[in-house]
């Protein structure tokens, strides 16, 4: 009995501290579990915000450094507030790369109404060769860009495009390649030109009600490059799809016509800016290019000499990226398959050549033409016509820089009329914060993320703090 009493006494001396320790451990464990749970909640809320970079770019761009934008926060069991602010912005071109915004190089030409950016002060000079002193083949500050032509696929693609399967929704798809037949879109079927380089030797017409997106990028089309490559019915040569955005090149009789046909249903034609990997030989010079022409015709499509109309217009022959010392045609026909544009100005009394880019908005409806990349048609004309009183709701933006022989305009211009260069903001850095709003401990998760306007993103840092 004595030993039992001693054992009980000793046991009580040990058990009470153990119980006290166990109680403390359980309490501490509950606190740690709460911290861990709340930390996961704020990290989860932040993951939701970062899951769609394109939406993040769009939503947060409405804020500022001291103007936060509240973002959606999911119900994860703990109330959370998520917001973003802008820390920094980056433009498409550095100051040293900011090319001449607008230049017309035919003698006697005048700069159009609606010019934005720094225009070429020597536009329309009586000496049609004077502009050549300010030419460069790469975008440089204050210089006129005459870019090399990229290589293009030689397969003759379908001029009617390819429909996506019914399950993908109404969507017509075009694949990069060579188009020698005219393309005409006069309906409202959403149309998507997959990313890459397109070469046209005939008229491309986007007519009343057309809804066209050229290339993948910041503005969504009716499908994506990947889905089009896999599922477009009857599409071949989908390996020609490259980068994002699209480049249209016009040779021969190729030209772009955008028109509402005088109807109440205007067209929507949206280019996405062309981006390619710098190591993509043959395509890299298409970066930032939206519309180009093959220059250098004199007496016909077989000429590879510079275009020389004495006293009127002088344009050097186009050169390719792969061999910038040689002519495109006919010497390089086997390698490049380009034909110089035949749409060059003619002297009176001959009838003038058709415009290379002809935008005709004559009806009362709305229209949207957005071209963010460079437009280089130095041997041809850009024409913009709007009926008097019908300018409302019409948006025409050629804002990646414009080089043309001449630009002709009607007395009435679109309500939003911009021709030239807008150095667009293409990347922003955001601070995205998620914080618990009820209970303790207070947990905050902060990410610094860079997002491009077309949705690509990179997380620079991500920390979670518990107070």
RAKA-V780915 format. One record per pair of residues at least 4 apart in sequence whose ideal C-beta (glycine too) atoms are under 6 Angstrom apart, sorted by the first residue. I is the first residue (numbers start at 1). J is the second residue. Records with the same first field share a line. If there is no record, write none. Layout:
BEGIN
I=J + J
END
This chain:
BEGIN
11=15
35=441 + 466
38=78 + 436 + 443
39=443 + 464
40=44
41=76 + 78 + 80
42=80 + 434 + 443 + 445
43=445
44=76
45=73 + 80 + 82 + 434
46=434 + 445 + 447
48=74
49=71 + 82 + 432
53=451 + 455 + 457
54=455
55=59
56=60 + 451
57=451
59=69
60=69 + 84 + 430
62=69
63=67 + 68 + 69 + 85 + 86
64=86
65=85 + 86
68=83 + 85
69=84
70=83
71=82
73=80 + 82
78=436
79=437 + 438
80=434 + 436
81=435 + 437
82=434
83=433
84=430 + 432
85=431
86=428
87=429 + 431
88=429
89=425 + 428
90=427
91=423 + 425
92=423 + 424 + 426
93=97 + 98 + 423
95=141
96=141
97=139
98=141
99=139 + 145 + 401
100=120 + 144
101=117 + 118 + 119 + 401 + 420 + 421
102=115 + 119 + 402 + 420
103=120 + 123 + 144 + 403
104=109 + 123 + 124 + 404 + 406 + 407
105=131 + 378 + 405
106=313 + 405 + 406
107=126 + 128 + 312
108=124
109=124 + 406
110=124
111=115 + 119 + 123
112=407 + 409 + 419
113=409 + 413
114=413 + 417 + 418 + 419
115=119 + 419 + 420
116=418 + 420 + 422
117=420 + 421
122=130
125=130
128=312 + 313 + 314
129=314
134=143 + 144
135=144 + 146
136=140 + 143
137=148
139=145
147=285
148=285 + 319 + 321 + 324
149=318 + 320
150=197 + 283 + 285 + 286 + 321
151=282
152=197 + 199
153=176 + 177 + 240
154=178 + 337
155=177 + 237
156=178
157=175 + 177 + 179
159=179 + 181 + 183
161=172 + 173 + 174
162=173 + 232 + 233 + 234 + 235
163=172 + 233
164=168 + 171 + 223 + 231 + 232
165=231
170=189
171=190 + 222 + 223
172=189 + 191
173=192 + 228 + 232
174=193
175=194 + 235 + 237 + 238
176=196 + 197 + 198 + 240
177=237 + 240
178=199
179=200
180=201
181=202
182=202 + 203
183=204
184=205
185=191 + 206 + 210
186=207
188=209 + 211
190=211 + 222
191=212
192=213 + 221 + 222 + 223
193=214 + 246
194=225 + 228 + 241
195=215 + 216 + 225 + 241 + 243 + 244 + 245 + 246
196=240 + 241 + 242
197=247 + 286
198=248
199=249
200=204 + 250 + 254
201=251 + 252 + 254
202=253 + 254
203=255 + 257
204=256
205=257
206=210 + 212 + 258 + 267 + 269
207=259 + 261
208=260 + 261 + 263 + 265
209=265
210=267
211=268
212=269
213=221 + 270
214=246 + 271
215=244 + 245 + 246 + 272
216=224 + 225 + 244
217=244 + 245 + 272 + 454
218=453 + 454
219=270 + 272
223=227 + 228
225=241
227=231
228=232
229=238 + 241
242=283
243=275 + 276
244=275
245=272 + 273 + 274 + 275
247=274 + 286 + 289
248=291
249=292
250=254 + 255 + 293
251=294 + 338 + 339 + 341
252=339
253=342
255=356
256=357
257=358
258=267 + 269 + 359 + 369
259=360
260=266 + 361 + 363 + 365 + 367
262=362 + 363
263=363
264=363 + 364 + 365
265=365
266=365 + 366 + 367
267=367
268=368
269=369
270=370
271=290 + 371
273=372 + 373
274=286 + 287 + 289 + 373
275=287
276=280 + 283 + 284 + 287
278=284
280=284
285=321
288=373 + 374
289=373 + 374
290=371 + 373 + 375 + 400
291=375
292=376
293=341 + 356 + 377 + 380
294=318 + 338 + 340 + 341
295=315 + 318 + 379
296=306 + 307 + 317 + 318 + 340
297=303 + 340 + 342
298=303 + 305 + 307
299=303
301=339 + 342
302=330
304=317 + 327 + 329 + 330 + 331
306=316 + 317
307=315 + 379
308=314
309=313
313=345 + 405
315=378 + 379
317=327
318=328
319=324
320=336
326=331 + 332
327=331
328=332 + 336 + 338
329=333 + 338 + 339
332=336
341=379
343=353 + 354 + 356 + 380
344=353 + 379
345=353 + 405
346=350 + 353
355=381 + 383
356=377 + 380
357=382
358=383
359=384
360=385
361=367 + 386 + 394
362=387
364=390
366=393
367=394
368=395
369=396
370=397
371=398
372=399 + 400
373=400
374=400 + 401
375=398 + 402
376=403
377=404
378=403
379=405
380=405
381=406
382=404 + 407
383=408
384=409
385=410
386=391 + 410 + 412 + 414
388=412
391=412 + 414 + 415
392=415
394=414 + 415
395=416
396=414 + 417
397=418
398=402 + 419
399=418 + 422
401=421
402=419
413=417
426=453
427=452
428=451
429=450
430=449
431=448
432=447
433=446
434=445
435=444
436=442 + 443
441=466
442=467
443=466
444=465
445=464
446=463
447=459 + 462
448=460 + 461
449=457 + 459
450=458
451=457
452=456
END
